[in-house]
Amino acid sequence: MRTGWVAVILGLWLVPGFADEAITARELKQHVFTLASKEWQGRASMSEGGMAAAAYIARTLAKLGLEPRGEDGPYQDVINGDGVVIGRNVCFLLPGRDARARAETIVIGAHYDHLGTGEQGVFRGADDNASGVAALLELAEHWASPDRRPARSVLFLAFDNEEAGLRGSEHWVGHPTVPLRKVVAMLCLDMLGRSMMDRFPGSVLAFGTEWSKDLGGLLRETPRPRGVDVWDLGWEFVGPRSDFVHFGLRGIPFVFFTTGTHGAYHTPQDVPEDVDYRSCEGIVRLLADFVERIADAPRPRFHWERPNGLREAEIAHRIVSSMIEQPLPNVEPWQKDLMNWVHKRTGRMLARKRVGFLDRAVLVVSTQLLTLTTVEQGRTSPDAEESPEAEESPRRR
């Protein structure tokens, strides 16, 4: 009997991912609650709370044995055109396990700054972007043991000043702390804690694979953990809205991962209690596997290829169908008309199994318009206009 239990335990231990205690919903939750605490007052750049968040990230990565790779230990000052320090990036390197491959680097970036405080209250930024930083920290812990490190080196960059115009990542790319020519890929993690309109748990959008057939292929080959679905879209659907932009402008292949926007975006209602930590755990496990595949593969190339328009139409059709079947509150007539139009248009694209150039251009513009004028105006929750205090947040997990 005892022997049987030992066999069961050993069998479970050998199941991929089962014994990995480095990536857990519990630890993701701890990181998010710390970074998005009221005491840190929304982590505005150069504020006391922002500096505390930078120190927390640096302290956590240092404890894992990573190498500081800033200009001042783990830190890099972000300096504007007038020579004024406006922020602080946090930079740590995990050397690769392979003696030859470790000369090349994969960048994992997530911004830690948020909007600070305002008349509405404290903008705690739990999803935006404590969730992305928590994912970054869990990935570092996942590879902290020397025998688990990827073949190539991994540079963890916690950017400041994203909310002020992507200034932290712009400064790092202009003043890299590792050779930029050795950076083979960049993964940008920004808002991984909820889902599009809080309706599609486990779904993660992946923007930018059309700029690297190699990265796109590796992502498609990466097994999906249970409950995780990858929605791959061209970057035009999101636009230049996060720190991947400056890497792409330098010809570095990138993928921007996000679970999408919701009514609490850029409001004081973006609180830790509403983050879906179980879904986030599955997404981080997917990211770990994806990075390891990048580390073992030939260097990915940066070149544009036509995006999979049918896949994009399928995703758009699914999202708009949800918006029609479960109507958003306070939506104006013209927005309802646009939803119905997109639903019919994407349905025709899928029926004929073809998406033309003009079809795709119209799809990009219309979905961006719906996102900006419905989802991000706080209309995904019936009580979005109630008091912004965290204690009155309508959801709990």
Helices and strands as residue ranges (DSSP letters): H 2-14, H 25-35, G 38-43, H 48-63, E 67-68, E 75-79, E 85-94, G 101-103, E 105-111, E 117-118, E 121-122, I 126-131, H 132-142, G 146-148, E 153-159, H 167-174, G 180-182, E 183-189, G 196-198, E 203-207, G 209-211, H 213-221, E 229-233, G 235-237, H 245-249, E 254-258, G 272-274, H 277-296, H 309-325, H 333-352, H 357-373, G 375-377, G 390-392
